Amino acid sequence: MIEVKNLKKGFGDKIVLQDVNAVMRSGACNLIIGASGSGKTVLMKCIVGLLHPDQGEIFYDGKEFTTMAIEDKKEIRKEIGMLFQGSALFDSLTVEQNIMFPLNMFTNHTYREKLKIVNAVLDRVNLKDANKKFPAELSGGMMKRVGIARAIVLKPKYLFCDEPNSGLDPQTSMVIDKLIKELTNEYNITTIINTHDMNSVMEIGDHIIYMHKGLKEWEGTNKEIIFSKNELLNSFIFASEFLKDAKDMRMLEAKGKIDENRDMNDLLK
Amino acid sequence: MTLFTEFGRFILMFKGMIRKPENKKMYWKELMHQSSEIGIGALGIVVIISFFIGAVSALQTAYQITTPLIPKETIAQIVRDTVILEFAPTLTCIVLAGVVGSKIASELGNMRVSEQIDAFEIMGINTKSYLILPKILGAMITIPMLVIIATFLGILGGRVAGVATGIITPEQFDRGLFDGFNPYNIYFEMIKAYTFSFIISSIPAFYGYYVKGGALEIGRASTKSVVVSCVAILLADYVLAQLLLNN
């Protein structure tokens, strides 16, 4: 479990995170959602230690992370896997070398053992026969899968995904979402995902944190989000008519009625 | 103020490098890789410039010696000493500041912008040790070797040009080459080579590692690193000459 307490972060005069408190649930897909500039990426970077918060505490299974010694932080980081927005694959290395890199650095396995692990992980993310390809030869979806494979190769306890669907078509996005969800359940990982993709929110959001202007505005599950009365959250999530209709359908299914504030004329158009 | 801030960050960068390596074998592999990249990668340009610099040096020295009272062997002596004292270490390193420096800055800058450095950090790897230190050590291993090669080739270039144009005979050149040779000059040359190789690798690594932004900023960082390295080399050249050659 990851716990964030009273986290504050600013850059110069600009305050990006204001007193954020959150708990990332173990073995679940925790989604941090919010508009661009809401502070979700800064929050994630603070949690993984890429940014140092101005104030507040971050606990990994009860261990305070921000004030930890560098060597202890390294031990925690060995339990972290991260999928970056642009995949962040090492472009001078092949797919196989990219995934093997953490194994080379942190294990004493023989080459044959490492290759076996790499092939198993590649197989798990449905990327067979891509071993010898370089990142420049891969599509966006394939790069994300390699990024996921590299992130899970050391069997981490925590998986962080920064905008895993950015730049992907809806179908590939769903495949990546499904893969992340499956891996979360399979390895019992605590997964934290930064996204503003509504499909992801509805499909894999076991626990959702909505950020608005550096504040945690709402917290709940993908079931609860439909019935939320939070106006800021509703205006962010159900921004389009299509999504408003989808919400109505879900409400009808669940409660037999739609939102009282919903303009029926819109629905009948 | 910016200059002091940058210098402070530059010093802190070195402090961050002093950590126990996560895996010595991987660090050694990276050091060998960087040594090969820097040394082998720059060998071609070093061979070309040093040979021609030596050749031009011989021709221009001969051109300036108009009186028959000065023996022809003096040409070889001047070529030898200018190549050892100045051309091989300084000129080679200024060219390498462009070749190696821009490569280091753009490589690290690109890794920073594409979040590859963050990816290393997340894995628990000290990126300053793993990405910067092998580059600096690799440069300090290979660049002095390149300077030695440049010295031999520079003198060879002077000999070939001098003999080919009939300015000096091979015997006269060889006699002049060994006449009045001061081994201290080689010591001075090596001190310069190590100092400059440190400058060439550490300054671009600093600008590349801390780059912020995108492709445009990588280009700017690369250019700035080359300019600052060249100025630092010339400044260090003067300081070393003042300190070590001042009788």
Interface residues (C-beta under 8 A of the other chain):
Chain A: V48 G49 L50 I70 K73 K74 E75 R77 K78 I80 G81 M82 F84 Q85 G86 A88 L89 F90 D91 F101 P102 N104 M105 F106 F160
Chain B: R19 E22 N23 M26 N110 S114 E115 Q116 D118 A119 E121 I122 M123 G124 I125 N126
